[in-house]
Amino acid sequence: MNIIQVTQTGSAVPLSATPIQCRVLIIQNNAAAVARVGDSTVTASKGISLASGGGANSILYIESPVLSINIQQYYTVGTNTQVLDVMYEL
C-alpha cells in the first residue's frame, strides 16, 4: 500500500497530478468538515459525501481485480486546507 495526502483548496482537486493505475483505492476524511469525491465536475453539493471526523461514513473503498483504477480521474472538494488521506495498492 502507498499513502498520499491531498490538501483541499475549496475547488475540485485531483487525487494525483499524474496518472497512477491501481487496483485498490481508499479515501478517508479525518477532517472536521464534510468532503465530496467524484469526477472533475464534483462540487460542495455534488459527489459522494465523506462524513467529517473519521469513522465508517468517512471512508470510500474502491477495488478492481486488475490495474484499472486511475487515481488522477478522481477529484475531491472540501474546505480550504482540509487534508484527505488516500491509500492505494498497485
N, C-alpha and C positions, 0 to 999 in steps of 0.2 A: 504494500500500500504506500501511496505517496500522499502528502498533505500540503495544501496551499491555503493561504488566507486571501480573501477577496474583500477589499475595502470599498464600501459604497460611496457614491457621490450624490445621490438623490435622483440620478437618471439611470437608464439601463446600462449595466456594466457587464461585459462578457466575463465568464469564469476564467478564461485564458485568452491572452492576446495572440497566441499561436495555436495551431491545431494540435490536440493531444487525443489520440484514439485510446479508448479504454473499454473494459467490459463491465466494470462496476463503478458507479458514481454515487457518492453520498454527500449531501449538502446539509449542514446544520447551522441553525441560527441560535447563537448563545447570547445575543444582544438583548437589550431591554425594549426593542421596538420590533414590530412585525416586518418581515421581508417577503418579497414575491420572487418567484422563479418562472421563467418562460423563455420565449424566443426574443428576438431583437425588439419586438413591439410591447414587451412587458412594461406595466406601469404600476403605480401605487395601488390601483384598483383592479388590475387585470393580471392574471397569472396565478400560479399555485401559491397559496399563502403558507408561510412558515411562521408559526407562533413564536412569540418572544420568550427568552429566558431558558432555553433548553427544554428537555423533555420530549415525549413521544410526538407531539404535534409540531415540533420544530425541526424535524428531520425529513428529508426527501431521499429515498433509496431507489436507484435505477440499476438494473442488471440486464446484461445481454450475454448469450452464450459465445459470442465472437467479439472481436475488437471493433464494434460498430458504433460506439458512443463517442461523439466528438465533443469534448468539453467546450470548445470555442463556440459551439452553436447554442449554448445555454447562457442566458443573461439573468441578472438579478437587479432588483430595485429595493433600496432600503434607505434609511435615514443617513444623511451625510456623515461620514467617518465610521459608520457601523461596519463591523467585520463579520464575515461568514467563513466558517471552516469548510473546506472541500477536501474530501478524500477520494482517491481513485486508484484502481488496480489495473495495470496493463494486461 
